[in-house]
């Protein structure tokens, strides 16, 4: 089904309740299977501190407020 679509949005996968299963039976294997089948390799992780949340960072607020990057 994913191959016939223009885009695939895949959210968070996995949970502690599945940790007892063999690795090949865990839900996160779906992500790996999709990546392999579609020839994908990037795992994009945005890093941004939203306004009003600067005080939660270990960085100084004036530094944390300027963070807006993508980890590939």
C-alpha positions in Angstrom: 0.0 0.0 0.0 2.8 2.4 0.9 4.4 2.0 -2.6 1.2 3.3 -4.2 1.1 6.5 -2.2 2.9 9.9 -2.7 3.9 10.1 0.9 3.8 8.0 4.1 3.5 9.5 7.5 4.7 7.0 10.2 4.4 8.0 13.8 6.1 6.6 16.9 6.2 2.8 17.1 6.9 0.4 20.0 6.1 0.1 23.6 7.4 -1.6 26.7 4.5 -4.1 26.5 6.2 -5.6 23.4 9.7 -5.8 24.8 9.2 -9.5 25.8 8.7 -10.5 22.1 11.4 -11.8 19.9 13.0 -8.9 17.9 11.5 -9.9 14.6 7.9 -9.7 16.1 8.2 -6.2 17.6 6.2 -3.4 16.1 9.3 -1.3 15.3 10.2 -3.9 12.6 7.5 -2.3 10.5 9.5 0.8 10.2 12.6 -1.1 9.2 10.7 -3.1 6.6 9.2 0.0 5.1 12.6 1.7 4.9 14.1 -1.3 3.2 11.3 -1.8 0.7 11.2 1.9 -0.2 14.9 2.3 -0.3 14.9 4.9 2.5 17.7 5.5 5.0 17.3 8.9 6.6 15.9 9.3 10.1 15.1 13.0 10.5 14.9 14.3 14.1 14.0 18.0 14.5 15.5 19.8 17.4 13.7 23.0 18.4 13.0 24.7 21.7 9.5 26.2 21.6 8.8 29.6 23.0 8.1 29.5 26.7 10.0 26.2 27.1 13.5 27.6 27.2 13.7 27.3 31.0 13.4 23.5 30.7 16.7 23.3 28.8 20.1 22.8 30.5 21.3 25.6 28.2 20.9 29.3 29.1 17.5 30.5 27.9 19.0 32.9 25.4 20.9 30.0 23.8 18.1 27.5 24.0 15.6 29.9 22.3 17.8 30.0 19.2 18.0 26.3 18.6 16.2 25.2 15.4 18.0 22.3 13.6 17.4 19.0 11.9 19.4 15.9 12.9 19.9 13.5 10.0 
